[in-house]
Amino acid sequence: MNLKYYGMSKGKKLEKAINFNKAGLKTSIMSLFYEEPTYVYNYKQLSGKIGVKNTTGQMLVSVALQELRDNEALEEVSKGRFRLKPKSGGTIIGTMELSPKGFGQVFCEELNVTALIQAPNMNHALDGDKVKIRLFARRKKSDVEGEVVEVVERAQKTVVGTVEISKFSAFLVPSKRMPFDLYIPKENLKGAKHGQKAVAKIVDWPENARNPVAEIIDILGDAGSNNTEMHAILAEFGLPYKYPEKVDEAANRIPMEISAEEIAKRRDFRKVPTFTIDPADAKDFDDALSIQKLENGYWEVGVHIADVTHYVRMNSIIEEEAFSRATSVYLVDRVVPMLPERLSNGVCSLRPNEEKLCYSAVFQLDESARVQKAWFGRTVIYSDRRFSYEEAQTVIETGEGDMKEEILTLDRLAKKLRSKRFEGGSIDFDRVEVKIIVDDAGKPVSVFFKESKDSNKLIEEFMLLANKQVAELIGKPGAHKKEKTFVYRIHDKPDPEKLEKFNHFIKRFGYGIMTNSPAAVSSSMNQLINNVTGKKEQNVIETLAIRTMAKAEYSTRNIGHYGLGFEYYTHFTSPIRRYPDMMVHRLLDRYLQDGASVAANKYEDMCKHSSDMENRAANAERASIKYKQVEFMSDKIGQQYKGVISGVTEWGIYVELEENKCEGMVPLHELTDDYYQFDEKNYCITGRRSRRRYQLGDEVEIEILRANLEKKQLDFKIVVSSTK
């Protein structure tokens, strides 16, 4: 195939730098196998070949090999021994990224190569599809082209859009990126009217036809209606927007009352001072904290988590629905819960002045917040007080109020835990959050900034402690005679290439980070974040810094959590809104009773599903924020605002407004004073004649030109610029 692999130089030893993260490691492993296609290696032999000597690195090699096998790049000839999988015709598997112009790109992580797919070679592949492509011989040295030979897995089975009906035909115009409309035969409209938003399913796609044939399967309502638009956003990302009646009916049969028999089976914390701290408008309370001083001088801190799995049984209809959803979804104006409301806001919710069943992590901490002893198991609690974050913050700041001794002690311990966490390599991505206030009709009326304060950090530290301790209990070598399959929250090290590009950019502001080791990156990144706090370039630099990081995900194959600096980490503390936490509760309970390990492959598939649904939920949340931001600015056409350039592309520059963090685009064709060229390396566009440069981080003043709700897009025009 004559491809150049990252870290590979024909006939030379692979450089050690490629062992920085999992993606780089995969490409170096594949480089070795392509040099020696008939060889068989286990993870220890491969580690030696590519210069990985430490235990953590070898563990990462083992995980990389398993993933390469799953993606059909390698085959496992016997347990733990791998070789290159014979391929016919130079095919690779990757994910399709579709351009609005009709062509696509497929990135194959294992080969570190992106192939261009021209429109005639798409073979009906859509955005996000997992596809198998055959690579062509290169026409130019820099090009890799191919054709889709098989759609391995459709990313989405349905399409959301607006119905357009004419005298002779009907189409669904998709809301998401798609270079064609869906043809709807009149008999397949199912009552949908012109201008309505609807969900359609593709039923046929003749080989030579540009437009697929589809049928309407659900009518969402009139375009522009708040409920219609929010449901459309959920449907666009393949998320449910209504609850099955049978699931609600099953939940309604679960009693609120707790039997004396059940209480007798559990450790009783009802007389220990206990409280919750949550957002003021929250209804689903996952977690509570208790604290008391023990006779041995230690502080006993209980992290009490709603015992969802006591009520949601395996193979039940509620369990199946929870797994399918995998997460609650938080849009601007609503929560779409993973569990039926009776459970999420009632039976399981740790409401004040009610006895509740919990799964708890209980720690004995000394005055330095060191864990001296830990206990995990099922409990019963009684929450004495429900605090909002603002109420708890007032107690911390004034030293007065309900349960002040408990809150002040926990705050003191949390600050020591936090300090130790950063000393251990945790990165402080503590960003200001933008919140949009909507009225009863869902119309946005104001925007405010939410900053994380000590009350938020108090809860965060004890949740992190519980998650870390649970993961270490099951995952650490020596914890069990045999390794146990478990669900971890993992976060890979950043990509060295992205870090170098980021470092190049921040130098223009007089900053820099060290990239010689993962520890140096985290330490210097914290220093950078501290240095930019309060500066005009803060948001741009923090946004780019986050983009250089890998995405966290769920897996049974632990590689640690780089961002937190934890070798073992899981999600145990939010089972009302996250399915992986339910998995962790069940596995923890099984292993505490000396149960046998579960099937790794089955749980890895469940982890992948959970990660996928989490990503969809995050994308839907961002889309709802974007929609409401555009709606909020739609009556401000012609007004001028100060902003900072937050993104630069070949089609325009993005500007984030200082006043409300709303983002819009200045299309390149609006810059009529010159012909501007895109410079990807330097995050800028430059005028060919004037050499005027618009660069990421520059301050500009813009005028609102257009607000397109359908595209969730604001268009700006530059009025005043600080550029040269």
Secondary structure, DSSP 8 states (H G I E B T S, - for coil): -----TT--TTS---GGGGGSHHHHHHHHHHHHHHSTT--B-HHHHHHHTT--SHHHHHHHHHHHHHHHHTTSEEEEETTEEEE---SSSEEEEEEEE-TTS-EEEEETTTTEEEEE-GGG-TT--TT-EEEEEE---SSTT--BEEEEEEEE-S-SEEEEEEEE-SS-EEEEESSS-SS-EE--GGGSTT--TTEEEEEEEEE--TT-SS-EEEEEEEEEETT-HHHHHHHHHHHTT---S--HHHHHHHHTS-S---HHHHHTSEE-TTS-EEEEE-TT-----EEEEEEE-TTS-EEEEEEEE-HHHHS-TTSHHHHHHHHH-B-EEETTEEE-SS-HIIIIIISS--TTSEEEEEEEEEEE-TT--EEEEEEEEEEEE--EEEEHHHHHHHHHHS-STTHHHHHHHHHHHHHHHHHHHHTT-------EEEEEE-TTS-EEEEEEE---HHHHHHHHHHHHHHHHHHHHHHSTTSSSS-----EEEB----HHHHHHHHHHHGGGT-----SSHHHHHHHHHHHHHHHTTSTTHHHHHHHHHHHS---EEESS---BTTTTBSS----S-TTTBHHHHHHHHHHHHHHTT-----HHHHHHHHHHHHHHHHHHHHHHHHHHHHHHHHHHTT-TT-EEEEEEEEE-SSEEEEEETTT--EEEEEGGG-TTS-EEEETTTTEEEETTT--EEETT-EEEEEEEEEETTTTEEEEEEEEE---
